[in-house]
């Protein structure tokens, strides 16, 4: 009797496994398909939030971002989030971007300082987001502080940032596709490029670098370095325009594929939405 009961239990278990097999296979197939598609993220720079009159503009920006990338995993904020680095400016920006419903990964810009030595409001709004790494589905992202206080030209990336890179890079997997984001531009010849930008690029090229996103110049510049695209982008600000003469304001919608391919498209505000009003 005990033996017959045991055989009956095994038979039922086997039957359940057989019945579940097609369902598990279907689930695995869907998972593989989702993985093959990679993931999307948003990259934006130079928002320059000034005062409460900017709030409606950024509520609209966030709404358009959601429409352009409804499945975005996160948003990169490449500096100059505020215009004067004040707590009041960050409070409204945090409230506005909370509507995006994704994690925000920021780095500071020169306008995120109140004075050369005072970045306390940025640090409170984005704690721990100075020099750091995070991972997302087989990719790694490196946020780097490229500022020299409030200085905007002929700057140098700090020894602290370079030392952090030297200490961190050996701990990373050099085969994993990597994206870096900074405020100051890294591409050769771009206006306002830090004097020692090559010191950063030399270090980053030890990794499987696939792209960098930067701002500060308020203009589009796209360069190729090995397998990486070095992108400097237009601003997305209410109170400021672009120095390259472009009327476009917007952000990048990016797709990071499992094979290390990084693609992007620029999502621009409509004409009536992008003016300095």
Helices and strands as residue ranges (DSSP letters): H 2-37, E 39-44, G 52-54, H 55-68, E 74-78, H 87-98, E 103-107, G 110-112, H 120-125, E 132-136, E 139-143, H 159-169, E 177-181, H 197-204, E 208-214, E 221-225, E 228-232, E 250-256, E 262-268, G 271-273
